[in-house]
Structures are given as C-alpha cells and as structure tokens.
Amino acid sequence: MGLNIVVLVKPVPDPKEPPKFKPDGTLDRLAMKLVMNPYDKYAVEAALQLREVLGGTIVGVSMAPPHAVDALREALAMGVEEFVLLSDKRLAGSDTLATSYALSMVLRKLWGKLGRVDLILCGVESADSNTAHIGPQVAEWLELPSVSYVDRILEVGEGYVKVRKIIEGGSMVLRVKLPAVLSIAGTYYVPRIPTLRDVLVARRKTITMWNVDDVGIELSRVGLLGSPTRVIRMWAAEIRRKGKVIADPDPDKLVEKLLEELRKDSISLR
C-alpha cells in the first residue's frame, strides 16, 4: 500500500534580503519575500527517498500568510504531490505552542482524508527562529512518539521505523512505533535540485488553502490569545569591522610591519 507521509514546511524570510520590521519591532512577514525553510528540504528529501523505495503519497503542510504559496511550490517541484496551506489572519502572533496546535489540527483533518498517516517529517528547526520546537510539540498534541535530530531513516517495517539519531559525541539507533514524528537533521540527506520542467509543473499545481474554521481550531489556543510567549522586539544585527591598511614598497619591511601589528593585537604566529 505504500506510506502516507506528511512533511511540515515553513516559509521563512529570504536571508538574501534585509529584514523588515513592524513598528512594534516584530518581523513584517507580509512585506518580505519568503522562501522554503532550508532545514525542511532535508525532510522532503527523506520523504522522497522513502517513496521511491516503498511507494505511497507525500503531502506538504504549512501555516503561513497567503503569499507564501510561491515559496511552497519548491516542495512541489522537488516531488511532493499536494500541499495544504493553513492561512488565516486570526493565527497572527502565534508562538510555537499555538502553531504546533494549529498544525496538529490540520494533520487530524488530513488523517481522516487519507485514512491514515504513517510518518510526519519536518526539519530540525527553522532558519528564522531556530527553536526546534515544532516537531516534538506536534507529536505531543497528537500523542505520537517523536525523535529529533534524525540523521537517517534506516528501515520502515510493519508498524515500526528504525532511525539513526545524532547525540552528543556520536549517534544511536532507535526503533519507534508508527505512526511517528521525525525531525530530520541535515547530515545524511542531500536535497535534490528540481529541473526546469519540475518547476514549471509545480507552478500549475493548486495549493489547497484552509482557514481556522475549516479545521476546527479553537481561537483561544492560537494567535496572541493562545500564545503564552510572544516576541517583544527584534532587530537586525550590526556587524562592525575595523581594518587597517599597511603599505610599503619594500616587501621585507611590509612583512615586518604586518608582524608588528599582529604583535600589538597579541596574535602569535607559530
């Protein structure tokens, strides 16, 4: 029958562009170009490799503003069959606890649609907040086993999955009951690069849009109302570098001057 795999994908601000902030100091995501979270690409690749061996279906899920659809099409171009985007103004301000709850409700609805879900995959963290919360929290909402920092999925058997997990100083192999939530690390899987044809096909695919009411989300659990934590202020880091130009037409003297400056800065060359 193959596996039914759901991959959680987060659109994040394009790191190539300077961040834009609202007057309250939080990120203005509506004013920024969004791209697919690079850590989630490892999860998509893991799902694609499982499907190539075992067959099945891969569905992408995300929670983001409507204009995030362009970023999500990269997952479709990589090979994800369909995508569901949860988008609603009432979700604004959600922290990771509220976000994971909302995503778990989307997963419950997908569960009914697909009949079953075998694996839920995501990247270990997002490039914009780096909390590494979503995978484990979604697992808690769904009362499923969870493994973080999965280096590689070794085997999928009847009712179980065997994974290699990164730990401090090495790794360990775990056998986990299905269904399960796995947070994939960027250590083994190399995300494939879509072809031009894949990109063009992905542009024509329809991304399903759901709102809070579509999935039965309780408003008291999302947005600022349902978030026990909130971002007070964010700002762009200031990188200041000081430099000194050393010049001398004589190469030997130039080297000596350079060494002297290094000694002043307590830099030892051995």
C-alpha positions in Angstrom: 0.0 0.0 0.0 2.9 2.3 0.5 3.4 5.0 3.1 1.3 8.1 3.7 3.9 10.8 4.7 3.2 14.4 5.7 6.0 16.9 5.6 5.8 20.1 7.6 7.3 23.0 5.7 7.8 26.6 6.9 8.3 29.6 4.6 10.9 31.9 6.1 12.2 35.3 5.2 14.7 35.3 2.3 18.1 35.6 4.0 19.4 37.4 0.9 17.2 40.4 1.6 17.4 42.7 4.6 14.8 42.1 7.3 11.7 44.4 7.5 10.1 45.2 10.8 6.7 46.4 12.0 6.6 49.5 14.3 6.2 47.1 17.3 9.6 45.5 16.5 8.4 42.2 15.1 9.1 40.8 11.6 6.8 42.1 8.9 6.4 38.8 7.0 3.8 40.3 4.7 6.3 42.8 3.4 9.1 40.2 2.9 9.9 37.7 0.3 9.5 34.2 1.7 11.5 31.1 0.8 11.3 27.4 1.8 13.0 26.8 5.1 16.3 25.1 4.1 16.1 22.7 7.0 12.8 21.4 5.8 14.4 20.4 2.5 16.1 17.6 4.2 12.8 16.3 5.5 11.3 16.5 2.0 14.3 14.6 0.5 13.9 11.9 3.2 10.2 11.5 2.3 11.0 11.3 -1.4 13.6 8.6 -0.9 11.2 6.6 1.2 8.5 6.9 -1.5 11.0 5.8 -4.2 11.6 2.5 -2.3 8.2 1.8 -0.6 5.7 3.8 -2.7 3.0 6.0 -1.2 1.9 9.6 -1.0 3.6 12.7 0.3 1.5 15.7 1.4 3.1 19.0 2.4 1.6 21.1 5.2 2.4 24.7 6.2 1.0 27.6 8.2 1.8 31.0 6.7 0.4 34.1 5.0 -1.3 33.6 1.6 1.7 35.0 -0.4 3.8 32.1 0.9 2.5 29.9 -1.9 5.4 30.8 -4.1 7.9 29.5 -1.6 5.9 26.3 -1.0 6.0 25.4 -4.7 9.6 24.5 -4.3 8.5 21.4 -2.3 6.1 20.6 -5.1 8.9 20.9 -7.6 11.0 18.6 -5.6 8.3 15.9 -5.8 5.6 16.5 -3.1 2.3 15.5 -4.7 0.0 18.0 -3.0 0.2 20.8 -0.5 -2.1 22.3 2.2 -1.6 25.8 3.4 -3.3 26.9 6.6 -3.7 30.7 6.4 -5.8 32.9 8.5 -5.3 36.4 10.0 -6.6 35.0 13.3 -3.4 33.0 13.5 -1.2 36.1 13.6 1.1 36.2 16.6 1.1 32.5 17.3 4.1 31.2 19.2 5.4 27.6 18.7 2.9 26.1 21.1 0.0 27.8 19.2 1.5 27.0 15.8 2.0 23.3 16.7 -1.6 23.0 17.9 -2.9 24.6 14.7 -0.7 22.2 12.6 -1.9 19.2 14.6 -5.5 20.1 13.8 -4.6 20.2 10.1 -3.0 16.8 10.5 -6.1 15.4 12.1 -8.2 16.5 9.2 -5.7 15.1 6.7 -5.7 11.8 8.7 -9.4 11.5 8.0 -8.9 12.3 4.3 -6.0 9.9 3.8 -7.3 7.2 6.0 -4.0 7.0 7.9 -0.7 8.9 8.3 2.4 6.8 8.8 5.1 9.4 9.2 5.2 13.1 9.9 8.5 14.7 8.9 10.0 18.1 9.4 13.3 19.9 9.6 15.0 20.1 13.0 14.4 23.8 13.2 13.6 26.9 11.1 16.1 29.3 9.8 14.4 32.4 11.2 13.7 31.4 14.8 15.8 28.2 15.4 13.6 26.9 18.2 13.4 23.3 17.2 10.0 23.1 18.9 7.5 22.3 16.2 8.2 18.6 15.6 8.2 17.5 19.3 5.2 19.7 20.1 3.1 18.4 17.2 3.9 14.9 18.4 2.6 15.8 21.9 -0.6 17.3 20.5 -1.2 14.1 18.5 0.1 11.8 21.3 2.7 10.2 19.0 6.3 9.2 19.5 8.9 11.7 18.4 12.5 11.6 17.5 14.6 14.7 16.9 17.9 15.1 15.1 17.3 12.1 12.9 20.4 11.5 10.7 18.9 8.8 8.6 15.8 6.6 8.3 17.3 3.1 8.3 14.2 0.9 7.9 10.4 1.0 7.8 8.7 -2.2 8.8 5.3 -3.5 9.8 4.3 -0.9 12.4 7.7 0.5 13.2 10.5 2.7 11.8 14.2 2.4 12.6 16.3 5.6 12.7 19.8 6.8 13.4 19.7 9.8 15.8 22.5 12.2 16.4 23.6 12.6 20.0 26.5 14.4 21.6 29.7 12.7 20.6 28.1 10.2 18.2 24.8 8.6 17.3 22.3 5.9 18.4 19.8 3.7 16.6 16.2 3.7 17.7 13.2 1.6 16.8 10.0 3.6 17.0 6.4 2.6 16.8 4.4 4.0 13.8 2.9 6.5 13.3 5.7 8.8 14.5 7.0 12.3 14.1 10.7 12.6 12.9 12.7 15.8 12.8 15.4 15.3 10.1 18.9 16.7 10.5 20.9 18.0 7.6 23.6 15.4 7.9 22.8 12.5 5.5 20.1 13.6 3.1 21.1 15.9 0.2 18.1 17.8 -1.1 17.6 17.3 -4.9 17.5 20.3 -7.2 14.3 20.5 -9.2 14.6 20.6 -13.0 13.1 23.4 -15.0 10.3 21.1 -16.1 9.6 20.3 -12.4 9.4 24.0 -11.5 7.0 24.7 -14.4 4.8 21.8 -13.5 4.8 22.9 -9.8 3.6 26.4 -10.8 0.5 24.9 -12.4 -0.4 22.8 -9.3 -3.1 24.1 -6.9 -2.2 24.5 -3.3 -5.2 23.8 -1.0 -6.0 26.7 1.3 -7.6 26.1 4.7 -8.5 28.6 7.4 -9.2 28.2 11.1 -12.8 27.2 10.6 -12.0 24.6 8.0 -10.0 22.5 10.5 -12.0 23.3 13.7 -9.3 25.3 15.5 -10.2 26.8 18.9 -9.4 30.5 18.7 -8.5 30.6 22.4 -5.5 28.4 21.5 -4.0 30.4 18.7 -2.8 33.9 17.9 -1.8 36.2 20.7 -4.6 34.9 22.9 -3.4 31.4 22.8 0.3 32.1 23.0 2.0 32.0 26.4 5.1 33.7 24.9 5.4 36.5 22.4 8.2 38.4 20.6 8.8 41.7 22.3 11.3 43.1 19.8 13.6 42.0 17.0 16.3 43.9 15.3 19.0 43.3 12.6 22.4 42.5 14.0 25.1 45.2 13.4 28.3 43.8 12.2 31.2 46.2 12.7 34.6 45.5 11.4 37.7 47.7 11.7 40.5 47.4 9.2 44.0 48.8 8.8 45.9 49.2 5.5 49.6 48.5 5.7 51.7 49.7 2.8 55.4 49.8 2.0 57.2 49.5 -1.4 59.8 47.2 0.3 58.3 43.7 0.7 60.6 42.9 3.6 59.5 46.0 5.5 55.9 45.4 4.6 56.1 41.9 6.2 57.8 43.3 9.3 55.1 46.0 9.7 52.4 43.3 9.4 54.1 41.2 12.1 54.4 44.2 14.3 50.7 45.0 14.0 49.8 41.4 14.8 52.0 41.5 17.9 50.2 44.6 19.1 46.9 42.7 18.9 48.5 39.8 20.8 48.4 37.5 17.8 51.1 34.9 17.9 52.3 33.3 14.7 53.9 29.9 15.3 
